[in-house]
């Protein structure tokens, strides 16, 4: 699932996806987005944020900015994300 809203007058974009890892490559503005990540799985979810492993327990959320580097395992499971620009 990928929902995207863009407003060219405001130069704004808002995106909701249930699989950020898979959809990220399709996002045109992925280098300028602020993200809210939500682990909706029933198990821990680990990814790298600025080269440091970050583990989200079930139901936990965290944020990242466009200044941070996010890396996922190639077999990463779905991670829900709400992304938007400034």
KEGUDO-618723 format. One record per atom (N, C-alpha, C, O, CB): x, y, z; residue in one letter. Coordinates in pm, whole numbers, padded with zeros to 5 digits, always signed. Atoms other than C-alpha are relative to their C-alpha. Glycine has a CB too. Layout:
<recs>
XYZa...
</recs>
This chain:
<recs>
+00084-00117+00000x+00000+00000+00000x+00089+00124+00000x+00183+00134+00078x-00095-00001+00121x-00074-00127+00007x+00131+00343-00094x-00101+00110-00032x-00162+00112-00138x+00115-00006-00108x+00084-00117+00021x-00069+00661-00051x+00090+00122-00007x+00175+00142+00080x-00106+00015+00113x-00085-00118+00016x+00086+00982-00177x-00087+00121-00033x-00177+00114-00116x+00105-00023-00111x+00068-00127+00028x-00039+01340-00171x+00106+00104-00030x+00201+00121+00047x-00091+00044+00120x-00093-00107+00036x+00143+01622-00349x-00080+00126-00030x-00187+00122-00090x+00086-00041-00123x+00059-00129+00030x+00059+01990-00366x+00110+00086-00060x+00201+00129+00011x-00063+00066+00127x-00106-00074+00068x+00268+02176-00623x+00002+00147+00040x+00108+00210+00035x-00018-00012-00151x+00002-00141-00043x+00155+02520-00500x+00079+00020+00129x+00146+00121+00146x-00143+00047+00020x-00073-00008-00126x+00299+02451-00155x+00132-00076-00003x+00210-00070+00091x-00085-00054+00112x-00118+00086+00012x+00574+02218-00281x+00004-00101+00115x+00108-00125+00175x+00129+00085-00001x+00008+00094-00112x+00454+01964-00025x-00029-00141-00049x-00088-00162-00155x-00107+00045+00099x+00025+00141+00029x+00442+01587-00023x-00021-00072+00133x+00051-00048+00230x+00118-00063-00081x+00030+00084-00116x+00292+01342+00228x-00020-00141-00053x-00095-00162-00148x-00126+00052+00079x+00005+00138+00047x+00334+00966+00191x-00025-00093+00118x+00034-00076+00225x+00132-00038-00073x+00023+00105-00099x+00199+00671+00388x+00021-00133-00071x-00041-00158-00174x-00143+00010+00063x-00025+00131+00059x+00331+00323+00313x+00009-00104+00111x+00053-00075+00222x+00130+00001-00084x-00011+00109-00097x+00309-00012+00489x+00126-00083-00022x+00148-00181+00049x-00123-00089-00006x-00126+00070+00025x+00643-00129+00344x+00104+00100-00050x+00132+00106-00170x-00019-00117-00103x-00094-00107+00036x+00897+00156+00348x+00121-00055-00075x+00164+00004-00174x+00046+00075+00124x-00120+00058+00063x+01191-00067+00254x-00025-00029-00148x+00059+00004-00232x+00042-00130+00072x+00032+00035+00139x+01021-00190-00066x-00036+00123-00084x+00004+00133-00200x-00114-00100-00003x+00050-00116+00074x+00860+00143-00166x+00101+00115-00009x+00084+00205-00091x-00127+00050+00065x-00094-00111-00007x+01157+00369-00086x+00064+00035-00133x+00082+00152-00165x+00108-00031+00099x-00066-00027+00128x+01321+00330-00424x-00094+00069-00099x-00049+00136-00192x+00052-00130-00061x+00098-00063+00090x+00999+00446-00593x-00034+00143+00041x-00102+00214-00033x-00126-00083-00004x+00033-00133-00049x+00978+00764-00387x+00097+00102-00059x+00217+00097-00032x+00004+00005+00154x-00082-00098+00070x+01104+01055-00595x+00076+00092+00098x+00188+00134+00069x-00089+00084-00092x-00057-00096-00094x+01176+01274-00291x+00061-00066+00123x+00074-00001+00227x-00106+00099+00043x-00045+00072-00119x+01320+01010-00056x+00120+00063+00068x+00142+00041+00187x+00032-00141-00036x-00118-00064-00060x+01637+01216+00001x-00033+00127+00076x+00055+00184+00141x+00102+00030-00106x+00035-00125-00068x+01445+01515+00139x-00119-00017+00093x-00187+00081+00125x-00031+00107-00102x+00118+00025-00081x+01182+01350+00358x+00034-00021+00147x+00140-00071+00183x-00072-00120-00052x-00002+00030-00142x+01124+01338+00731x-00090-00123+00016x-00197-00129-00045x-00049+00123+00089x+00072+00126-00011x+01004+00993+00839x-00041-00029+00144x+00032+00000+00238x+00084-00115-00054x+00043+00059-00126x+00803+00846+01123x-00018-00148-00031x-00103-00186-00112x-00134+00067+00057x+00006+00144+00021x+00859+00469+01136x-00077-00066+00114x-00062-00029+00230x+00143-00060-00010x+00083+00071-00099x+00616+00235+01312x+00012-00149-00024x-00018-00198-00133x-00150+00045-00009x-00011+00145+00010x+00683-00131+01379x-00134-00062+00037x-00169-00072+00154x+00113-00055+00093x+00131+00062-00021x+00342-00296+01336x+00010-00152+00006x-00092-00221+00016x-00096+00042-00110x-00020+00145-00007x+00494-00646+01341x-00013-00048+00145x-00019+00032+00237x+00138-00039-00057x+00006+00058-00134x+00470-00882+01638x+00138-00044+00047x+00150-00122+00141x-00096-00119+00002x-00137+00032-00036x+00849-00909+01656x+00086+00125-00014x+00044+00223-00075x+00056-00116-00088x-00091-00114+00010x+01146-00675+01688x+00039+00025-00146x+00044-00067-00227x+00126-00025+00085x-00042-00040+00135x+01255-00484+01376x+00128+00081+00015x+00130+00181+00086x-00112+00083-00074x-00129-00068-00011x+01620-00378+01335x+00044+00052-00136x+00035-00018-00237x+00106-00094+00056x-00058-00060+00119x+01770-00142+01078x+00111+00094+00046x+00125+00121+00166x-00107+00076-00085x-00111-00089-00034x+02072+00091+01063x-00041+00144-00022x-00093+00180-00128x+00125-00034-00083x+00024-00143+00010x+02032+00461+01130x+00133+00068+00028x+00184+00064+00140x-00113+00048+00101x-00134-00059-00007x+02355+00651+01063x+00105-00104+00041x+00198-00074+00116x+00001+00116+00099x-00096+00106-00026x+02539+00319+01079x-00014-00067+00136x+00064-00156+00168x+00136+00053-00013x+00022+00056-00133x+02405+00236+01428x-00127-00084-00003x-00232-00037-00047x-00010+00114+00109x+00120+00083-00001x+02166-00057+01473x-00107+00059+00092x-00079+00096+00206x+00035-00144+00044x+00114-00050-00075x+01824+00060+01589x-00107-00109-00002x-00149-00153-00109x-00054+00135-00058x+00100+00106-00010x+01573-00197+01715x-00130+00060+00053x-00134+00122+00159x+00049-00115+00092x+00134-00041-00042x+01203-00117+01733x-00074-00124+00049x-00085-00223-00024x-00077+00070-00115x+00083+00108-00051x+00996-00343+01953x-00140+00014-00059x-00174+00121-00111x-00005+00002+00156x+00134-00008+00055x+00641-00425+01844x-00077+00121+00055x-00083+00144+00176x-00077-00127+00030x+00078-00117-00039x+00426-00110+01846x+00080+00128+00021x+00021+00234+00038x-00073-00030+00123x-00082-00118-00021x+00720+00129+01886x+00013+00083-00126x+00001+00031-00238x+00137-00039+00051x-00025-00090+00111x+00783+00433+01667x+00132+00073+00022x+00180+00083+00135x-00116+00101-00017x-00119-00084-00005x+01090+00641+01585x-00005+00092-00121x-00086+00074-00212x+00132-00085+00003x-00004-00096+00109x+01176+00928+01354x+00138+00006-00063x+00237-00037-00003x-00043+00139+00048x-00127-00029+00066x+01446+01016+01105x-00020+00122-00088x-00132+00152-00130x+00052-00123-00083x+00007-00116+00088x+01528+01324+00901x+00076-00031-00128x+00139-00135-00141x+00058+00126+00070x-00070+00015+00127x+01667+01370+00553x+00152+00011+00018x+00227-00019-00075x-00048+00105-00100x-00143-00010-00029x+02007+01434+00716x+00060-00133+00046x+00182-00146+00056x+00025+00106+00105x-00045+00128-00050x+02027+01074+00840x-00002-00105-00110x-00083-00099-00203x-00085-00045+00117x-00009+00110+00098x+02125+00764+00644x-00068-00123+00059x-00038-00165+00170x+00150-00031-00036x+00075+00117-00042x+01889+00467+00668x+00040-00117-00087x+00043-00106-00210x-00153+00025-00008x-00038+00120+00074x+01999+00116+00571x-00083-00117+00050x-00101-00135+00171x+00152-00029+00014x+00080+00117-00033x+01787-00198+00560x+00069-00126-00047x+00144-00123-00145x-00139+00010-00061x-00044+00132+00043x+01874-00565+00538x-00073-00032-00130x-00187+00009-00148x-00027-00108+00111x+00064+00032+00128x+01799-00701+00190x-00126-00082+00016x-00213-00080-00071x+00097-00074-00090x+00119+00081-00026x+01542-00935+00342x-00089+00066+00105x-00161-00002+00178x+00040-00142+00046x+00076-00071-00102x+01383-00667+00558x-00150-00024-00014x-00203-00034-00124x+00029+00149-00008x+00145+00017-00004x+01024-00718+00662x-00067+00136-00012x+00001+00238-00002x-00045-00072+00131x+00069-00129+00018x+00757-00449+00610x+00010+00089+00124x-00001+00043+00238x-00146-00025-00033x-00005-00101-00105x+00792-00130+00814x-00090+00115-00045x-00070+00172-00153x+00149+00048+00027x+00093-00107+00033x+00512+00126+00817x+00070+00134+00018x+00143+00155+00116x-00128-00008+00087x-00063-00132-00007x+00623+00483+00747x-00096+00109-00045x-00172+00092-00140x+00127+00004-00085x+00069-00122+00035x+00464+00825+00737x+00111+00100-00034x+00189+00136+00054x-00095+00053+00117x-00109-00085+00047x+00692+01054+00532x-00054+00131-00054x-00162+00135-00114x+00083-00072-00108x+00043-00132+00047x+00669+01423+00454x+00121+00089-00014x+00227+00060+00042x-00103+00062+00097x-00110-00094+00014x+00885+01717+00351x-00023+00123+00088x-00129+00136+00150x+00018+00042-00147x+00010-00116-00087x+00951+02046+00530x-00100+00097-00056x-00123+00203+00002x+00136+00068+00019x
</recs>
